[in-house]
Amino acid sequence: MLGSSVDSLAEGAKGVMKGAVAQPRLLVPVVLVMIYNRWNGILVPEYGYMQLELIPMLVGFFTYKIATFFQAIDDAVNVVGGKR
């Protein structure tokens, strides 16, 4: 999902609109929170499974997002540098 939104920037304004509408950007963090709640609410007390921590789950997701952003910036700088 994240890679295709960055790729849509190459198509200009039309690609940005298409990428923004077609992708639910908050879906992954919302699903992570839902999994966290269900896992710790049902599986931990009844079956004794390991408890999940919410902060490391979200930090891992947003770290990936930041890395994708910096990759897009690096590619943009390389393209602009190549045109000069």
Secondary structure, 3 states (H helix, E strand, C coil): CHHHHHHHHHHCHHHHHHHHHHCCCCHHHHHHHHHHHHHHHHHHHHHCCCCCCHHHHHHHHHHHHHHHHHHHHHHHHHHHHHHC
